[in-house]
Amino acid sequence: MADLSRTAAIVGVAESDEIGTVPNKSSLQHHMEAAANALDDAGLSKSDVDGLFTAGYSTYATGDYLGIKPRFTDSTTVGGSSFIIHIAHAIAAINAGWCEVALITHGQAGRSNRAPQPADPSLPTLQYEIPYGFIGQPINYAMGATRYMHQYGEDRTRQALAEIAVSTRKWALMNPKAAMKDPMSFDDYHNSRWIAWPFHLFDCCLVTDAGAAVVVTSAERARSAKKPPVWVLGAAESHDHLGISTMPDLTSTVSRHTGPAALGMAGLTHSDIDLAMIYDSFTYTVLITLEGLGFCGPGEGPDFVAGQRTAPGGDFPMNTSGGGLSYTHPGMYGIFLIIEAVRQLRGECGERQVPDCGISLVNGTGGALSSTGTVVLARD
């Protein structure tokens, strides 16, 4: 895909009107509000949309609800990384002539919807993991974190997880839309209740209601958008397992492939990145993703994040919205990483704005550390 770098741009991003705890709105309402807001951000209308992308819900459900009849449709669903992966798919579709304006949309009443989710009992995870206690992602991810502690040291790993949680909360305090409004000290982190050892409460993402949308279009059309385009320089995707029991290495995600591939397509190196937006379903997700992407080597993550390096004022700005840990996380979170990256590249983040932010790397993770999507974005 090297020849597709800078052939498409993100021209609109937005959340739904309300995020957090919104018991009076359905998932599809969050889809609709976010889509309308992102199209307005781009200076476009739904009649301009001819490519529709989503995950979780089918595009024929969202298309019918939104009143959109696309020429191109994509419901690729690989967990929270799906929407970042959709960017690569949108670029390919635009360059192939299948669509010109791609709308990527998500909505999830993750906190308020209590309807049971049907599952296929023949899936390997339901047969061979859940009966033995692997019920839910906190337990699955905790297995990975436990292995990491065994290999690289419990104390230094614990401090790294605390560094990530505390620094992310500091960013959230500068985001009016963030769910978490109270400061967090290291003592607060260490004293918070256990969820699944070695995870404390503040190692785990929020559960919220929220929607988000992103508009991607061709380079030619992007030039006439309402706001300056944010160019897609590189993109890559992969997944290497389903359940945690078949993960090839509990201390390494497939970002070890997608990170170098996306940077290679962009023609950039790690030193070119001004902002990292890393999926933080758990603090451990961030730790091993930084290593997988190549910002540091295996087992070096604790040293990389030490001393609040990723917090406001640090020399490695990361998850400046407050992340899934402190801003919002409706269940599949990756699209919100894109929104913050675009706003930072446009210079729209006010108090939390990263100075001279010109290039951002965005990485999403899905499933039980199963899938990864990486994109590299840049302003003009």
Salt bridges, closest charged atoms under 4 A:
GLU15 OE1 - LYS177 NZ 2.71
GLU15 OE1 - ARG343 NH2 2.84
GLU18 OE1 - LYS25 NZ 2.72
GLU33 OE2 - LYS25 NZ 2.75
ASP40 OD2 - LYS226 NZ 3.78
ASP41 OD1 - LYS227 NZ 2.62
ASP41 OD2 - ARG346 NH1 2.76
ASP48 OD1 - ARG221 NH2 2.90
ASP50 OD2 - ARG71 NH2 2.99
ASP74 OD2 - HIS89 ND1 2.70
GLU100 OE1 - ARG221 NH1 3.24
ASP203 OD2 - ARG158 NH1 3.40
GLU237 OE1 - HIS89 NE2 2.97
ASP240 OD1 - HIS241 ND1 2.63
ASP240 OD2 - ARG256 NH2 3.25
ASP303 OD2 - ARG156 NH2 2.98
ASP315 OD1 - ARG309 NE 2.65
GLU340 OE2 - ARG352 NE 2.93
GLU348 OE2 - LYS227 NZ 3.25
GLU348 OE1 - ARG346 NH1 3.57
ASP380 OD2 - ARG223 NH1 3.24
